[in-house]
Amino acid sequence: MRKSIRRLALASTAFFALATGAMAQQTVVWWDFLAGGDGVRMKALIDGFNKEHEGQITIEGTTLEWGTPFYTKLQTSSAIGEGPDIATYHLSRIPLAVDSGTLSPITDEELAAVGLADDQFTPAAAEAAKVDGTRYAVPFDQHGLILYYNKAMLAAEGYIGDDGLPKGLDGMENFEAALAKFTHDDQVGLSMPTGDRYRAVYSFFGQQGGTMFDADAGGFFPTDEDLAKLTTATATMARWVEKGWTPKQIESPAALATFTSGKAAFFIMGNWEVPTMTDLNAKGELFDWGAVQLPVLFDKSAAWSDSHAFVIPANAGKEADPEKRAAVLQVIKWMDEHSISWAGAGHIPAFNAVRDSAEFKALKPQSDYAGFAATAVFDPRTILAGPAAPLGDAWTNYIVPATSGEIDPAEAATQMRDDLNGQL
């Protein structure tokens, strides 16, 4: 305990020295998994930070392959003390990272030293950054499932309100009526990749108030009622497929093309496709479009969500460097304060000051769906959750086939529960 208190005191002293210019220049080794448009934007942020902090702190960035390769390399490197000083991470994977000893806790005092606190972030993300009350990450954004729409199609059928946004879509009966209305000839009501349907199913499960995991109550889907809610959510998507309102089997590129070619009124996908739509529209290759939160089909608003966040690897056996840690926290603060540029990728800033700013509110369609940050449904807090983890395999093996009519929804829900509980 005395050693921990001393480390915190040293870190605070180091930060003060950094702020007053009394600290030697620091090089912060950075790893991320960001490619494509996300990678371009993050590279610009890193360059901006380095330019602003020339002679003080330099970020030395490396981008690794997304998914299992990134998380495996970070875990193994941290275990031998060869990990980076800072890394990007998905909050859904924090429980697994903590279980494997990959991450270093970040205390309230350390955040306070750079002027940060939990109440400056969206509550859902701030909570997801912790395990058993201990913080292991600082949120950067929230990204989740949203509803893209073709404005002309909706306006022609009276689904656009005076505010220019969709209306009359909440409630299962209303939304399914819209899907049916827009499905005819070679057009469908909804386009969505088959492999990503589990995110919609999880959103609908969340809209029913379902509990996916409770360690103290039996693990996954702890009650028959929770299992029934998963069955209902799965059966909803299966019904849309059976009715022909959405294609039975369609890959991501084709699903995107179906919407952008004007052959679907709606497109359900993550907000990461916003740059694609924006770029096509700017080139005159896409109709007038928009994006909003998912319609409320059950009891309350909810949508699958995750967060990119910043973590500090534990780096076992490596001597603690308070000055380096202070520099890392300075990097984290700066990135969150400048996350408006990250919002250009469709992500919702987790930092309240940026999300509440006039600049963000003027950003469309991001500000039209930003409300999902308050109703987000994160993966359950278990070591099986997160990208490239067993939970994703279970969705793919049971629920996705059930949405295509290959497995009975109730049977798929039971098999998924039993499989996951068997891995605990």
C-alpha positions as CSV (number, residue, x, y, z in Angstrom):
1,M,0.0,0.0,0.0
2,R,2.8,2.4,0.9
3,K,4.4,1.7,-2.5
4,S,1.2,2.5,-4.3
5,I,0.7,5.8,-2.4
6,R,4.3,6.7,-3.1
7,R,3.8,6.0,-6.9
8,L,0.7,8.2,-6.9
9,A,2.6,11.0,-5.2
10,L,5.5,10.7,-7.7
11,A,3.1,10.7,-10.6
12,S,1.4,13.9,-9.3
13,T,4.7,15.5,-8.8
14,A,5.8,14.5,-12.2
15,F,2.7,15.9,-13.8
16,F,3.2,19.3,-12.0
17,A,6.8,19.3,-13.3
18,L,5.6,18.6,-16.8
19,A,3.0,21.4,-16.6
20,T,5.5,23.9,-15.5
21,G,8.0,22.8,-18.2
22,A,10.5,21.4,-15.7
23,M,10.5,17.9,-17.0
24,A,12.8,16.4,-19.6
25,Q,11.2,15.6,-23.0
26,Q,9.2,12.3,-23.0
27,T,8.7,9.9,-25.8
28,V,5.4,8.0,-25.5
29,V,5.2,4.7,-27.3
30,W,1.7,4.3,-28.7
31,W,-0.1,1.2,-30.2
32,D,-3.4,1.3,-32.0
33,F,-5.5,-0.9,-34.2
34,L,-7.1,1.8,-36.3
35,A,-7.1,1.5,-40.1
36,G,-8.9,3.2,-42.9
37,G,-10.6,6.5,-42.2
38,D,-10.2,5.9,-38.4
39,G,-6.5,5.5,-38.9
40,V,-6.1,8.7,-41.0
41,R,-8.0,10.7,-38.4
42,M,-6.0,9.3,-35.5
43,K,-2.7,9.9,-37.3
44,A,-3.8,13.5,-37.8
45,L,-4.5,13.8,-34.1
46,I,-1.1,12.3,-33.2
47,D,0.6,14.8,-35.5
48,G,-1.4,17.6,-34.0
49,F,-0.4,16.6,-30.5
50,N,3.3,16.3,-31.4
51,K,3.3,19.7,-33.1
52,E,1.7,21.4,-30.1
53,H,4.0,19.7,-27.6
54,E,7.3,19.9,-29.5
55,G,10.2,19.7,-27.1
56,Q,7.9,18.3,-24.3
57,I,6.2,15.1,-25.4
58,T,6.4,13.1,-28.6
59,I,4.0,10.3,-29.5
60,E,5.7,7.5,-31.4
61,G,2.8,5.7,-33.0
62,T,2.4,2.2,-34.4
63,T,-0.7,0.6,-36.0
64,L,-1.1,-3.1,-35.6
65,E,-3.7,-5.5,-37.1
66,W,-7.2,-5.2,-35.7
67,G,-8.7,-8.0,-33.6
68,T,-7.0,-11.0,-32.2
69,P,-3.5,-10.2,-33.4
70,F,-3.6,-6.8,-31.7
71,Y,-5.0,-8.0,-28.4
72,T,-2.7,-11.1,-28.3
73,K,0.4,-9.0,-29.0
74,L,-0.5,-6.5,-26.4
75,Q,-1.1,-9.2,-23.8
76,T,2.1,-11.1,-24.5
77,S,4.2,-7.9,-24.7
78,S,2.8,-6.5,-21.5
79,A,3.5,-9.8,-19.7
80,I,7.2,-9.5,-20.4
81,G,7.4,-5.8,-19.9
82,E,7.8,-4.9,-23.6
83,G,4.4,-3.3,-24.2
84,P,3.8,0.3,-25.3
85,D,3.2,3.2,-22.9
86,I,-0.4,3.6,-24.1
87,A,-2.8,1.7,-26.4
88,T,-6.2,1.9,-27.8
89,Y,-8.7,-0.7,-26.6
90,H,-12.3,-1.7,-26.8
91,L,-14.1,-1.2,-23.5
92,S,-16.0,-4.5,-24.0
93,R,-12.7,-6.4,-23.7
94,I,-11.6,-4.7,-20.4
95,P,-12.7,-7.7,-18.2
96,L,-10.7,-10.1,-20.2
97,A,-7.6,-7.8,-20.2
98,V,-7.9,-7.4,-16.4
99,D,-8.2,-11.1,-15.9
100,S,-5.0,-11.7,-17.9
101,G,-3.1,-8.9,-16.0
102,T,-2.6,-6.9,-19.2
103,L,-3.7,-3.4,-17.9
104,S,-2.6,-1.0,-15.2
105,P,-5.3,0.6,-13.0
106,I,-5.8,4.3,-13.5
107,T,-6.7,6.0,-10.2
108,D,-9.0,9.0,-9.5
109,E,-6.0,10.9,-8.3
110,E,-4.1,10.4,-11.6
111,L,-7.1,11.6,-13.6
112,A,-7.6,14.6,-11.2
113,A,-3.9,15.5,-11.8
114,V,-4.7,16.3,-15.4
115,G,-8.1,17.7,-14.7
116,L,-10.3,14.7,-15.6
117,A,-13.0,12.8,-13.7
118,D,-15.7,10.2,-14.5
119,D,-18.5,12.8,-14.6
120,Q,-16.8,14.4,-17.6
121,F,-17.7,11.3,-19.7
122,T,-20.9,9.5,-20.7
123,P,-22.0,7.4,-17.7
124,A,-22.2,4.2,-19.8
125,A,-18.6,4.5,-21.0
126,A,-17.2,5.6,-17.7
127,E,-18.8,2.5,-16.0
128,A,-17.6,0.2,-18.8
129,A,-14.0,1.3,-18.2
130,K,-14.1,-0.3,-14.8
131,V,-14.0,-3.8,-13.3
132,D,-15.2,-4.2,-9.7
133,G,-15.0,-0.4,-9.2
134,T,-11.4,-0.1,-10.4
135,R,-10.7,2.0,-13.6
136,Y,-8.6,0.4,-16.3
137,A,-9.3,2.7,-19.2
138,V,-10.3,6.2,-20.2
139,P,-13.1,6.4,-22.8
140,F,-12.6,8.2,-26.1
141,D,-15.8,7.6,-27.9
142,Q,-19.0,5.6,-28.1
143,H,-19.9,3.8,-31.4
144,G,-23.0,1.8,-32.0
145,L,-25.8,0.7,-34.2
146,I,-27.9,3.4,-35.9
147,L,-30.6,3.7,-38.6
148,Y,-29.6,5.2,-41.9
149,Y,-32.4,6.3,-44.2
150,N,-33.2,7.5,-47.7
151,K,-34.8,11.0,-47.2
152,A,-36.6,11.1,-50.5
153,M,-38.2,7.6,-50.0
154,L,-39.4,8.4,-46.5
155,A,-40.7,11.9,-47.5
156,A,-42.7,10.4,-50.4
157,E,-44.6,8.1,-47.9
158,G,-45.0,10.8,-45.2
159,Y,-42.3,9.5,-42.9
160,I,-40.4,12.8,-42.6
161,G,-41.5,15.3,-39.9
162,D,-41.3,19.1,-39.9
163,D,-37.9,18.9,-38.3
164,G,-36.6,17.0,-41.3
165,L,-36.1,13.8,-39.3
166,P,-38.0,10.5,-39.6
167,K,-41.3,10.1,-37.8
168,G,-43.8,7.3,-37.2
169,L,-41.2,4.6,-36.9
170,D,-41.4,3.8,-33.2
171,G,-43.4,0.7,-32.2
172,M,-43.1,-2.7,-33.8
173,E,-46.3,-2.4,-35.7
174,N,-45.3,1.0,-37.1
175,F,-41.8,0.0,-38.1
176,E,-42.9,-3.3,-39.7
177,A,-45.6,-1.4,-41.6
178,A,-42.9,0.8,-43.0
179,L,-40.7,-2.2,-43.9
180,A,-43.6,-3.7,-45.8
181,K,-44.4,-0.5,-47.6
182,F,-40.9,0.0,-48.9
183,T,-40.5,-3.6,-50.0
184,H,-41.6,-4.1,-53.6
185,D,-40.2,-5.1,-57.0
186,D,-36.4,-5.1,-56.6
187,Q,-36.5,-2.9,-53.5
188,V,-36.4,-3.9,-49.8
189,G,-37.3,-2.0,-46.7
190,L,-34.1,-2.8,-44.8
191,S,-30.6,-3.6,-45.8
192,M,-28.2,-5.1,-43.2
193,P,-25.3,-7.5,-43.5
194,T,-26.3,-11.0,-42.4
195,G,-23.2,-11.4,-40.1
196,D,-24.0,-8.2,-38.2
197,R,-27.6,-9.0,-37.4
198,Y,-26.6,-10.0,-33.9
199,R,-26.0,-6.4,-33.0
200,A,-29.7,-5.6,-33.9
201,V,-30.8,-8.7,-31.9
202,Y,-28.8,-7.5,-28.9
203,S,-30.3,-4.0,-29.3
204,F,-33.8,-5.4,-29.3
205,F,-32.9,-7.6,-26.3
206,G,-31.7,-4.4,-24.5
207,Q,-35.0,-2.6,-25.5
208,Q,-36.8,-5.3,-23.5
209,G,-34.6,-4.7,-20.5
210,G,-33.0,-8.2,-20.7
211,T,-30.0,-9.2,-18.6
212,M,-27.4,-11.1,-20.6
213,F,-25.0,-11.9,-17.8
214,D,-25.1,-12.0,-14.1
215,A,-22.2,-13.8,-12.4
216,D,-24.1,-14.1,-9.1
217,A,-27.3,-15.4,-10.7
218,G,-26.1,-18.2,-12.9
219,G,-24.1,-16.6,-15.7
220,F,-25.5,-15.9,-19.1
221,F,-29.3,-15.3,-19.5
222,P,-29.8,-16.1,-15.8
223,T,-33.6,-16.4,-15.9
224,D,-36.1,-18.0,-18.2
225,E,-37.5,-14.5,-18.8
226,D,-34.1,-13.3,-20.1
227,L,-33.9,-16.3,-22.4
228,A,-37.4,-15.5,-23.7
229,K,-36.4,-12.0,-24.4
230,L,-33.5,-13.2,-26.5
231,T,-35.8,-15.5,-28.3
232,T,-38.2,-12.7,-29.1
233,A,-35.4,-10.4,-30.3
234,T,-34.1,-13.2,-32.6
235,A,-37.5,-14.0,-33.9
236,T,-38.1,-10.4,-34.8
237,M,-35.2,-10.4,-37.2
238,A,-36.1,-13.8,-38.5
239,R,-39.6,-12.6,-39.2
240,W,-38.2,-9.7,-41.3
241,V,-36.2,-12.1,-43.3
242,E,-39.1,-14.5,-43.8
243,K,-41.3,-11.6,-45.0
244,G,-38.7,-10.6,-47.5
245,W,-38.3,-7.1,-45.9
246,T,-34.6,-7.7,-45.7
247,P,-32.3,-10.0,-47.7
248,K,-31.8,-13.5,-46.3
249,Q,-28.1,-13.7,-47.0
250,I,-26.0,-10.6,-47.8
251,E,-22.4,-9.6,-47.2
252,S,-21.3,-6.2,-46.0
253,P,-20.3,-4.7,-49.3
254,A,-23.5,-5.8,-51.0
255,A,-25.6,-4.6,-48.1
256,L,-24.0,-1.2,-48.2
257,A,-24.4,-1.1,-52.0
258,T,-28.1,-2.1,-51.7
259,F,-28.7,1.1,-49.7
260,T,-26.4,3.5,-51.5
261,S,-27.9,2.4,-54.9
262,G,-31.4,3.4,-53.7
263,K,-32.7,-0.2,-53.4
264,A,-33.5,0.0,-49.6
265,A,-35.2,2.7,-47.6
266,F,-33.3,1.8,-44.4
267,F,-29.8,0.5,-43.5
268,I,-29.0,-0.7,-40.0
269,M,-25.2,-0.6,-39.3
270,G,-22.7,1.0,-37.0
271,N,-21.9,4.7,-37.2
272,W,-18.6,3.9,-38.8
273,E,-20.2,3.9,-42.2
274,V,-21.0,7.7,-41.8
275,P,-17.8,8.7,-43.6
276,T,-18.6,6.4,-46.5
277,M,-22.0,8.1,-46.9
278,T,-20.6,11.6,-46.5
279,D,-17.9,11.0,-49.1
280,L,-20.3,9.6,-51.7
281,N,-22.7,12.4,-51.1
282,A,-20.0,15.1,-51.5
283,K,-19.0,13.6,-54.8
284,G,-22.6,13.7,-56.0
285,E,-22.9,9.9,-56.0
286,L,-25.4,9.5,-53.2
287,F,-29.0,10.7,-52.6
288,D,-30.0,12.9,-49.6
289,W,-29.6,10.7,-46.6
290,G,-29.6,10.8,-42.8
291,A,-29.1,8.7,-39.7
292,V,-30.9,8.5,-36.4
293,Q,-31.1,6.3,-33.3
294,L,-32.8,2.9,-33.8
295,P,-36.5,3.0,-33.5
296,V,-38.0,1.9,-30.1
297,L,-39.7,-1.4,-31.0
298,F,-40.1,-2.7,-27.5
299,D,-40.1,-1.0,-24.0
300,K,-37.3,1.5,-24.2
301,S,-34.6,3.0,-26.3
302,A,-31.5,0.9,-26.5
303,A,-28.8,0.1,-29.1
304,W,-25.7,-2.1,-29.1
305,S,-22.6,0.0,-28.3
306,D,-18.9,-0.2,-27.6
307,S,-16.2,2.4,-27.0
308,H,-12.7,3.0,-28.2
309,A,-10.7,3.9,-25.1
310,F,-7.1,4.5,-23.9
311,V,-5.3,2.0,-21.6
312,I,-1.9,1.8,-19.9
313,P,-0.4,-1.6,-20.2
314,A,0.9,-3.1,-17.0
315,N,4.3,-4.1,-18.5
316,A,5.3,-6.6,-15.8
317,G,8.8,-6.3,-14.3
318,K,9.4,-2.8,-15.9
319,E,10.3,-0.2,-13.4
320,A,7.6,2.5,-13.0
321,D,8.4,5.8,-14.5
322,P,6.2,8.5,-12.9
323,E,7.3,11.1,-15.5
324,K,6.4,8.8,-18.4
325,R,3.0,8.0,-16.8
326,A,2.3,11.7,-16.3
327,A,3.1,12.3,-20.0
328,V,0.7,9.5,-21.0
329,L,-2.1,11.0,-18.9
330,Q,-1.4,14.3,-20.6
331,V,-1.8,12.6,-24.0
332,I,-5.1,11.0,-23.0
333,K,-6.5,14.4,-21.8
334,W,-5.5,16.1,-25.0
335,M,-7.0,13.4,-27.2
336,D,-10.4,13.6,-25.5
337,E,-10.4,17.4,-25.6
338,H,-9.7,17.3,-29.3
339,S,-12.1,14.5,-30.1
340,I,-14.3,16.6,-32.3
341,S,-12.2,15.6,-35.3
342,W,-12.8,12.0,-34.3
343,A,-16.5,12.6,-34.5
344,G,-16.0,13.1,-38.2
345,A,-15.6,9.3,-38.4
346,G,-19.2,9.0,-37.1
347,H,-18.2,8.3,-33.6
348,I,-19.8,10.0,-30.6
349,P,-17.3,11.7,-28.3
350,A,-17.4,10.2,-24.8
351,F,-16.1,13.5,-23.4
352,N,-19.1,15.6,-22.4
353,A,-17.6,19.0,-23.2
354,V,-17.0,18.0,-26.8
355,R,-20.3,16.3,-27.3
356,D,-22.2,19.2,-25.8
357,S,-20.3,21.8,-27.9
358,A,-21.9,24.0,-30.5
359,E,-19.4,22.5,-33.0
360,F,-20.6,19.0,-32.4
361,K,-24.3,19.9,-32.4
362,A,-23.8,21.4,-35.9
363,L,-22.3,18.2,-37.1
364,K,-24.8,16.2,-39.1
365,P,-26.0,13.5,-38.9
366,Q,-23.8,12.7,-35.8
367,S,-25.8,15.0,-33.5
368,D,-29.1,13.5,-34.7
369,Y,-28.1,10.0,-33.3
370,A,-25.9,11.1,-30.4
371,G,-28.7,10.2,-28.0
372,F,-27.7,6.5,-28.3
373,A,-24.8,7.3,-26.0
374,A,-27.2,7.6,-23.1
375,T,-29.1,4.4,-23.9
376,A,-26.2,2.2,-25.0
377,V,-26.1,-1.5,-24.4
378,F,-22.5,-2.6,-23.9
379,D,-21.4,-6.2,-23.9
380,P,-21.9,-7.8,-20.5
381,R,-19.0,-7.6,-18.1
382,T,-17.4,-11.0,-18.6
383,I,-14.1,-12.3,-19.9
384,L,-15.9,-13.9,-22.8
385,A,-17.0,-10.5,-24.2
386,G,-15.6,-8.0,-26.7
387,P,-14.3,-8.1,-30.3
388,A,-12.6,-11.3,-31.4
389,A,-13.8,-13.1,-28.2
390,P,-16.0,-16.2,-27.5
391,L,-19.2,-14.1,-27.2
392,G,-18.9,-13.1,-30.8
393,D,-18.4,-16.7,-31.9
394,A,-21.6,-17.7,-30.0
395,W,-23.6,-14.9,-31.7
396,T,-22.3,-16.2,-35.1
397,N,-22.9,-19.9,-34.4
398,Y,-26.4,-19.7,-33.0
399,I,-28.2,-16.4,-33.4
400,V,-27.2,-15.3,-36.9
401,P,-28.3,-18.6,-38.4
402,A,-31.6,-18.4,-36.5
403,T,-32.3,-15.0,-38.1
404,S,-32.0,-16.8,-41.5
405,G,-34.4,-19.6,-40.5
406,E,-31.7,-22.2,-40.1
407,I,-32.3,-22.7,-36.4
408,D,-35.4,-22.2,-34.3
409,P,-35.0,-18.9,-32.3
410,A,-35.8,-20.5,-29.0
411,E,-33.4,-23.4,-29.7
412,A,-30.7,-21.0,-30.7
413,A,-31.1,-19.0,-27.6
414,T,-30.8,-22.1,-25.4
415,Q,-27.8,-23.4,-27.2
416,M,-26.1,-20.0,-27.0
417,R,-26.7,-19.8,-23.2
418,D,-25.5,-23.3,-22.6
419,D,-22.4,-22.9,-24.7
420,L,-21.3,-19.7,-23.1
421,N,-22.0,-20.9,-19.5
422,G,-20.0,-24.0,-20.3
423,Q,-17.0,-21.7,-21.1
424,L,-17.1,-19.8,-17.8
